[in-house]
Amino acid sequence: MTGDFNIRDSLWDSNFLFHFVHSDMLFDIADSFSIALFKLTENFPTRFSNNDQNSNSVLDLVFTRPLSVEFNCYHIHSDWRLMSDHVPITVNIPIRDEYIPTKQ
């Protein structure tokens, strides 16, 4: 699960000092699907402010299966942002070539 959740929180943005109940609710929903927030080791903004008085922030999050190596590979592409205020995030999902017999 990935997207722009529009929630600033100290749990995923070390430049933000507050924690909100909305984050807990988001974690509860993710937990019900057996997924968890994938945290990067370095704090990288995913939304860039057009206003000098507002700081860049982390609003776009990625939730993955914690124990699945194959689904825990994603990239933040800051160089692809062009005119957008958000950076694109791509997730690599391996697809196996498999024959599935069917009947009509």
N, C-alpha and C positions, 0 to 999 in steps of 0.2 A: 504494500500500500504506500503510495507516495503522492505528494501534492503540496499545494500552498495552503497550509492550515491557518494562516493569519493569527498565530498565537506566539507572542514573544514570551520566552521563559528562560530562567537561569539554568534549567535542566539541559538545554541544548545550545544556549548562547551565553558564553561566559562573560560577554560584555554587557549583559542585561542582569540586573540585580534582584529581580523579583520572581516569585513563583505564584502561579494562579491555579485555582480549582479547575479551570477548563483543561489544563494539562493533565490533571489526574483523571478527568473523565475521558480524555483521548486515550490515555494509557489503559484505562479499563476496557474500552472498546477494542483496542489493539490486542489486549490480553485475551479477550473472548474469542479472537481468531487465531490464537497461539502465535502471534507475531510481536516483535518488540522493536523499539526505536534503535536504529543503527546509528551509533555515534561515531563521528570521525575523531581521530586523535588530535587533529588541529581544528580550531574554530574558523570556519570559512563561511562568510556571508553568502546567502542565496538570494537575498533581495538588496538591491542597491537603491538608496534614496536619491531622488532628484532634487531634494531640498538640503542645503548645506547645514541646516539646523537639526536635521534628523540623521541619526547614524544608520549605517548599513546594518542589516540584521539577518538572522536565520529564521525564516518562516516556512521554507520548503523542507519537508522531512521525508525520510524513508524508513518504513517499518518492514522488517524481513523476519524470516524464521531464524531464530537465534542459533540453532544447531545445524543449519543447512549451509554447507560451504558453497554449493552451486548457486544458491539464490542470494548470497551476500556479496555480490560484486556489482557495485554501481560507481558512477563517475559524475562529478560536478564539473561542468564545462564552462568556466568563466569566460573563455575566449569565444564562445558561441552566442553570447547574450545580445550582441548588436545593439538595437534600439530598445530592447526590453529592459524592465527594471528587475527581472528575475533571471537567474542563470538556468539553463537547461540541465536536467539530471537524467542520465540514462541508466537503465538497469539491464544487465546481461541475463537473459533467461535461456538456458540451454534447452534445445528441443531435440529429442532423440528421434531418429528415423526408425519407426516401428510399424510393423504390419498388424492391422486389427481386422480379423475376419468378420464379415457382416453377411446377413441374409436379407433377402427381400421377400 
